Amino acid sequence: MSRLIVVPTPIGNRADITQRAIEVLTAADFVLAEDTRTTGALLRHYGIEARLRSFHMRNEHLKVEALVDELAAGAIACMCSDAGTPGISDPGYLLVKACVEAGVDVECLPGATAFVPALVVSGLPCERFVYEGFLPHKKGRSTRLTALAAEPRTTVLYESPHRIQRLLLELAEYCGPDRPVSVSREISKMFEETTRGTAAELAAAWAVRKPKGEFVVVIGGREKPQSVKKSRAADQPHDPLRSA
């Protein structure tokens, strides 16, 4: 039966791939890859011979229509990004949307994604959270940061090593220096690390370090201001005839 299978790939340790992912990658008619070199190296590591096709942010608009036609005609294809789950700050959304609209079955395997382990180890509330991905570099950044500062739920962001210091300084400015923040980098890799503290503390800590790797930043939600509740007795006028 024709379908598109979204296949998460390891974000660091190659052993994180699932047996099911190996099986569907082996059986697919072709594999769409964000970078054929990266996915090709992974497939060779597991002895998988697959027809690789390039599918990334710069060409997905041009290829979606033809791919949907091919899938509708009976093909089975897998889609991989360089690491993690396609569609999560990676190519994939446009093709999934087009397949759904065309009645082509879409399946997504469970598997690696960077923000889930970073959220869990942050020590911040994770029963309700907001995933924001990468913030805009210029236009709209201030607006997003202002909204993020008012968000009562935990927020998850991705950031590059070149901009992590700027982001932490902005969080201290917009959210306040005491807002709790957790910064994880190199998830699932040899030098995986998580640092926790206030926005001001982490901004100071990363100012003297040379950032390396991809970062996941988890920000505690804005606390609700404490409301002052008056007792019913306090609302009543004093009656000297009433005993205490």
VEXDREN-34411 format. One record per residue (C-alpha): residue in one letter; x, y, z. Coordinates in steps of 0.1 Angstrom, whole numbers, padded with zeros to 4 digits, always signed. Each point is the difference from the previous one (the first is absolute). Example, Ala and Ser with C-alpha at 12.3 -4.5 7.8 and 13.67 -1.06 7.14 Angstrom:
a+0123-0045+0078s+0014+0034-0007
! end
This chain:
m+0000+0000+0000s+0014+0034-0010r+0010+0023+0028l+0025+0025+0013i+0019-0011+0031v+0016+0027+0021v+0031-0015+0016p+0019+0016+0029t+0038-0005-0001p+0025+0002+0029i+0008+0035+0012g+0034-0011+0013n+0006-0037+0009r-0007-0022-0030a-0012-0028+0023d-0031+0021+0007i-0016-0011-0033t-0028-0025+0004q-0002-0034-0015r-0033+0010-0016a+0017+0030-0017i+0027-0023-0015e-0027-0023-0013v-0021+0027-0018l+0031+0017-0014t+0011-0033-0014a-0034-0008-0016a-0009+0035-0014d+0000+0007-0037f+0021+0031+0006v+0011+0022+0029l-0003+0038+0001a+0030+0015+0018e+0007+0036+0012d+0037-0007-0009t+0007-0032-0019r+0035-0001+0013t-0011-0001+0036t-0028-0024-0005g+0021-0021-0023a+0027-0005+0026l-0027-0011+0025l-0015-0025-0024r+0034-0014-0009h+0008-0004+0037y-0030-0024+0003g+0005-0017-0034i-0030+0016-0016e-0001+0004-0037a-0025+0026-0009r-0008+0025-0028l+0008+0034+0014r-0017+0032-0012s+0009+0035+0012f-0029+0017+0018h+0008+0032+0020m-0013+0035+0008r+0013+0015-0033n-0016-0026-0024e-0030-0014+0018h-0025+0025-0015l+0012-0012-0035k-0003-0037+0008v-0031-0004+0021e-0026-0003-0029a+0020-0026-0019l+0007-0020+0032v-0037-0001+0009d-0009-0012-0035e+0026-0028+0003l-0012-0010+0035a-0036+0000-0012a+0010-0023-0028g+0012-0026+0025a+0035+0008+0012i+0011-0004+0036a+0025+0027+0011c+0019+0008+0032m+0009+0036+0009c+0030+0008+0022s+0016+0032+0012d+0037+0002+0010a-0009-0007+0036g-0032-0004+0020t-0036+0000-0013p-0008+0017-0033g-0024+0028+0003i+0013+0011+0034s+0021+0031-0011d+0009-0021-0030p-0014-0006-0035g-0031-0022-0001y-0031+0020+0008l-0008+0010-0036l+0001-0036-0013v-0020-0014+0029k-0027+0027-0005a-0001-0007-0037c-0003-0038+0005v-0028+0004+0025e-0019+0023-0023a+0005-0025-0029g-0011-0030+0021v+0034-0016+0001d+0006-0019+0033v+0027+0016+0022e+0016-0019+0029c+0025+0014+0025l+0023-0023+0020p+0007+0008+0036g+0037+0009+0005a+0026+0026+0007t-0007+0037+0004a+0022+0024+0020f-0025+0020+0020v-0016-0028+0019p+0030-0012+0020a+0011+0037+0005l-0035+0008+0014v-0001-0030+0023v+0035+0005+0015s-0006+0038+0004g-0018-0005+0033l-0026+0025-0011p-0038-0009-0003c-0006-0021-0031e-0036-0011+0003r-0009+0031-0021f+0026+0017-0023v+0004+0021-0031y+0024-0009-0028e+0013+0031-0019g+0028-0015-0020f+0025+0027-0013l-0009+0036+0007p+0002+0024-0030h+0035+0016-0003k-0013+0035-0007k-0035+0009-0010g-0025-0011+0026r+0025-0011+0026s-0009+0027+0026t-0037-0008-0004r+0006-0037+0005l+0022+0007+0031t-0026+0022+0015a-0027-0027-0005l+0024-0026+0014a+0006+0021+0031a-0038+0000+0008e-0004-0038-0007p-0011-0019+0031r+0010-0034-0014t+0036-0013-0003t+0014+0010-0034v+0025-0019-0021l+0023+0016-0026y+0028-0011-0023e+0031+0021-0005s+0033-0001-0018p+0034+0003+0018h+0005+0034-0017r-0031+0016+0015i-0004-0018+0034q+0017+0029+0020r-0022+0026-0017l-0031-0021+0008l+0008-0004+0036l+0007+0038+0004e-0034+0006-0017l-0018-0024+0024a+0015+0018+0030e-0012+0033-0015y-0035-0010-0011c-0009-0027+0025g+0019+0014+0029p+0034-0010+0014d-0015-0025+0025r-0020-0020-0025p+0010-0037+0002v+0017-0013-0031s+0017-0033-0010v+0024-0003-0029s+0008-0034-0015r+0025-0007-0028e+0013-0030-0020i-0030-0021+0010s+0008-0037-0002k+0037+0007-0009m+0032-0006+0019f+0002+0035+0014e-0037+0004+0009e-0005+0027+0026t-0028+0018+0018t+0004+0032+0020r-0027+0014+0022g-0005+0033+0018t-0016+0034-0005a+0001+0019-0033a+0026+0024+0014e+0022-0029+0014l+0000-0019-0032a+0007+0031-0021a+0031+0007+0022a+0011-0036-0001w-0001-0003-0038a+0016+0034-0005v+0033-0016+0010r-0003-0032-0019k+0004-0009-0037p-0034-0014-0009k+0001-0032-0021g-0028-0023-0012e-0037+0005-0005f-0019+0015+0030v-0035-0006+0015v-0011+0027+0023v-0028-0006+0025i-0016+0030+0017g-0022-0001+0031g-0035+0015-0004r-0009+0034+0014e-0014-0004+0035k-0034+0013+0007p+0001+0030+0024q-0012-0009+0035s-0035+0012+0006v-0009+0015+0033k-0031-0016+0014k-0020+0019+0026s-0017-0021+0026r-0038+0004+0002a+0004+0013+0036a+0023+0027-0013d-0027+0012-0024q-0025+0003+0028p-0003+0032+0021h+0012-0005+0036d-0028-0009+0024p+0010+0004+0037l-0030-0021+0011r+0013-0031-0019s+0022-0022+0020a+0033-0012-0015
! end
